[in-house]
Amino acid sequence: MGAISGKEYKRRLGKLKSNVWVDGKKLEGNICAHPYFRGVIQSQSELYDLQVDPEFDGAMTFRSPTTGSDVGLSYLIPQTKEDLEKRRKMIQCWARHTGGLMGRSPDYMNTVLASFAASVDQLEGEPNAFPERLLRFYEFARENDLSFTHTFVNPQNNRSTLAFLEEDDKNARIVKKTKEGLVIRGAKLLATQGGITDEILVFSAPGVKEKEHAYGFSIPTDTKGVHFVARQSFVQDDSSFNSPLSSRFEEMDSVVIFKDVVVPWDRVFFFENIRAATNLYIKGKFVPFALHQITSRQVIKSELFLEVAQKIIDELNIEEYQHVQSKLVEIVKGLETMKALLAYSEQKAEADEHGIMVPSRQPLLVSINQFQDLYPRFAEIVQLLGASGLMTIPTEAAFGSSLGDDLKHYLQSCNRNGKEKVALFRLAWDLTMSSFGSRQTLYERFFFGDPIRLSQMIYQTYEESSISLVEKLLNEKS
Ligand SMILES: Cc1cc2nc3c(=O)[nH]c(=O)nc-3n(C[C@H](O)[C@H](O)[C@H](O)COP(=O)(O)OP(=O)(O)OC[C@H]3O[C@@H](n4cnc5c(N)ncnc54)[C@H](O)[C@@H]3O)c2cc1C
């Protein structure tokens, strides 16, 4: 089959009979038509369309080594630095279509799956581990361009370091092993895009301590017993004027409940093996591969912020003020630093013993940890520049009313009539202040892990040090 179009993505979704719960009711009918989901499904389908658009011939796909079909480039396991560059360009092409606002565009999870497939050596020779199944599944997903959601983290019931001493009847765990497969019972914290993908990839989170929590598998979204409980939607309404971003990119987050879900053995990649679970993250290629995708997207998102901030400055004619310039320069510094760290990670990439080209993880870890602080500041800068402009934002209907012409006149800015100015400021509001915008901030702060623990990881894994220089200076005799 190879790389799919948006039509095929929607066709497959329409056929799924997943248990998606919305406002206390099980969603019936085609999820593609539901007001909570239709906007993001449409945007995702546009991404798939770009894959097969002749204009991007060769830039969004690569030739499958097994079937010769053109398959999605985000599934590529890079072998050269040129492969890394091709991956970055493809990821950024998709990110430009969404302004980087869809953290879970399919390239994210395709990259995660490719990173696990590139790390199967961590499962070789381990008990209860099946590297060949993981590789076979990766190939199946790549050839059929499957879409994925995932869930790793346990619900926030107890985060104490001693929590594992409590009896656990909440977190998703292995409760039985049968002839058919693993039986999973309990909940997982979140699955962004839960219910709008073909598959759900379920792994234990790094640092797992009990063997019944150490597993990795993937199952179709509509597997019996899997329930996605959606939060309230952050789509304000369908109007692209009123809700320019949420109407298109609200990805939805769902709690996932597993009610004695049977995971067939051919979909179990490992189970009851804490070392395999840990090594796949720590020693495998998940962190560098995922961070390369993430940073590529975050660069584009930062460019969006830069443009929005500059447009506000132009419309309000506030460029002459020094603090305004330095606020814009804060965004520029963040953006340029991230671009440099991304390029540096590619420049310092090294092939491993299997010929897989791995981007350098240190610059990417620095970049994401820095972005966790930068992003809320970017949002704050837009608010500080936009001021009341972010509140004088009547809806589209107001411009169609008998006061429409007054509004067009009185709300005009330097280069735009009132309706055009409000459209720009509604976008800035949706980016930084609406429930959709606030979620974007929480997302960039947490989706790849707690910033505190990420910075700890940087400390613990940082390799370059000037200790030898200090010793030299201390020991040199004048
Ligand atoms: C919008 C959004 C979308 C997400 N999507 C997904 C998804 O699709 N799939 C998925 O699996 N996950 C998803 N996540 C979850 C994400 O991985 C977690 O938010 C992240 O790992 C942090 O965990 P937590 O939210 O449970 O916070 P917690 O770990 O509960 O942290 C809460 C607070 O306690 C502190 N704390 C807790 N433990 C420690 C410790 N050991 N040391 C120091 N401080 C500690 C933290 O610093 C923080 O201040 C998403 C999160 C968000 C916000």
The ligand as an ORCA input file, in Angstrom:
! r2SCAN-3c Opt
* xyz 0 1
  C      -1.190     18.267     26.911
  C      -0.521     16.990     27.299
  C      -0.560     15.910     26.421
  C       0.039     14.692     26.776
  N      -0.045     13.625     25.915
  C       0.431     12.415     26.299
  C       0.276     11.267     25.466
  O      -0.252     11.354     24.361
  N       0.737     10.097     25.907
  C       1.357      9.962     27.129
  O       1.766      8.863     27.475
  N       1.528     11.033     27.929
  C       1.079     12.246     27.555
  N       1.244     13.334     28.372
  C       1.822     13.107     29.709
  C       3.235     13.589     29.903
  O       4.147     12.609     29.499
  C       3.365     13.916     31.392
  O       2.606     15.096     31.630
  C       4.773     14.132     31.866
  O       5.530     12.959     31.757
  C       4.780     14.586     33.333
  O       4.079     13.669     34.121
  P       2.790     14.100     34.945
  O       1.947     14.989     34.135
  O       2.196     12.878     35.448
  O       3.357     14.995     36.096
  P       3.818     14.477     37.526
  O       4.906     13.471     37.341
  O       2.658     14.010     38.294
  O       4.400     15.797     38.156
  C       3.580     16.704     38.916
  C       4.503     17.608     39.733
  O       5.246     16.817     40.676
  C       6.657     16.941     40.483
  N       7.253     15.596     40.595
  C       6.628     14.405     40.446
  N       7.511     13.402     40.580
  C       8.716     13.957     40.789
  C      10.038     13.450     40.976
  N      10.286     12.128     40.958
  N      11.047     14.326     41.133
  C      10.815     15.645     41.144
  N       9.595     16.200     40.975
  C       8.563     15.367     40.791
  C       6.809     17.470     39.044
  O       7.991     18.241     38.893
  C       5.542     18.326     38.872
  O       5.774     19.597     39.400
  C       0.689     14.563     28.025
  C       0.752     15.658     28.890
  C       0.154     16.846     28.536
  C       0.195     17.995     29.519
*
